[in-house]
Amino acid sequence: MRQSVTLTGLSSTKFNDAVASIRAIEDMFQQLIATGRMDEWVPSNFKGHTTIDLNNRYFTSAHDAPQQDEQIPFSIAVDPDRLLSMAMGNDFIHTEDNEVEYYEAHRNTQGTK
């Protein structure tokens, strides 16, 4: 199980520049890693516009988690009914690497954030 988000700039110049920068970073890593050891990054598409897909797993396998990984509770905003907590059982843990932080912008009376 994972949570995900898809970003698009609807073909704006700034977003396309960001995608080009990601490709440049990928090229640098490709030069440092043995051939065939790294999957190629392929952006997705939404109605003809390039997108970037991001995701994070809710859990880490307890078997695969390093000893120093400390289990942390789900936030009430993510798991209000504790369904994810119950689904973990003893085979999975929720660690700092699985945590996603959410931010919300508010406008004050002057209209600034």
C-alpha positions in Angstrom: 0.0 0.0 0.0 1.2 3.4 -0.8 0.1 7.0 -1.2 0.9 8.9 -4.4 0.5 12.2 -6.1 1.0 13.2 -9.8 2.3 16.7 -10.6 2.0 18.4 -14.0 2.8 21.9 -15.1 0.5 21.6 -18.1 3.5 22.0 -20.4 4.6 25.2 -18.8 8.2 26.2 -19.5 9.2 26.1 -15.8 7.8 22.6 -15.4 9.5 21.4 -18.5 12.7 22.9 -17.3 12.3 21.0 -14.0 11.8 17.7 -15.9 14.9 18.4 -17.9 16.8 19.0 -14.6 15.6 15.7 -13.3 16.9 14.0 -16.5 20.3 15.7 -16.0 20.5 14.5 -12.5 19.6 11.0 -13.7 22.4 11.2 -16.3 24.9 12.1 -13.6 23.8 9.0 -11.5 23.9 6.8 -14.6 27.6 7.7 -15.1 28.4 6.7 -11.5 26.5 3.4 -11.4 27.3 0.3 -13.3 25.4 -0.2 -16.5 22.1 -2.0 -16.1 22.0 -1.4 -12.3 19.7 1.6 -12.4 16.2 1.8 -13.9 15.6 4.6 -16.4 13.2 7.3 -15.1 10.3 7.8 -17.5 7.9 10.6 -16.8 4.2 9.9 -17.2 1.7 11.8 -19.3 -1.7 13.4 -18.6 -3.7 14.5 -21.6 -0.5 15.2 -23.6 1.3 17.0 -20.7 4.4 15.5 -19.0 3.8 14.5 -15.3 6.0 13.5 -12.4 4.6 10.6 -10.3 5.7 10.5 -6.7 4.8 7.9 -4.1 5.7 6.6 -0.7 4.9 3.3 0.9 2.9 3.3 4.1 4.9 0.4 5.5 8.3 -1.2 5.6 8.7 -5.0 5.9 9.7 -5.7 9.5 12.1 -8.3 8.1 13.8 -5.8 5.8 13.9 -2.8 8.2 17.3 -2.0 9.6 17.6 -2.5 13.4 17.9 1.3 13.9 14.5 2.0 12.3 12.1 3.0 15.0 8.4 2.4 14.5 6.3 5.6 14.7 2.5 5.9 14.9 0.4 7.1 12.0 -0.9 10.6 12.3 -4.6 10.9 13.0 -4.9 12.8 9.6 -3.5 9.8 7.7 -5.2 7.0 9.7 -8.2 8.4 11.5 -9.9 5.0 11.9 -6.7 3.1 12.6 -7.2 0.9 9.6 -3.6 1.2 8.4 -2.4 0.5 11.9 -4.4 -2.7 12.1 -3.4 -3.8 8.6 0.3 -3.7 9.5 0.1 -6.7 11.8 3.5 -8.0 12.9 4.9 -8.2 9.4 5.3 -4.5 8.7 6.3 -1.3 10.5 5.7 2.4 9.9 9.0 4.3 10.1 10.3 7.8 9.6 11.1 6.8 5.9 7.4 6.0 5.4 6.1 9.3 6.9 4.7 12.0 4.7 4.2 15.5 6.1 1.2 17.6 5.0 1.2 21.3 5.0 -1.7 23.7 4.6 -1.5 27.4 3.6 -3.8 29.9 5.3 -4.5 33.6 4.3 -4.6 36.2 7.0 -7.0 39.2 6.9 -4.5 41.1 4.7 -4.6 38.3 2.1 -1.0 37.1 2.7 0.0 33.6 3.5 
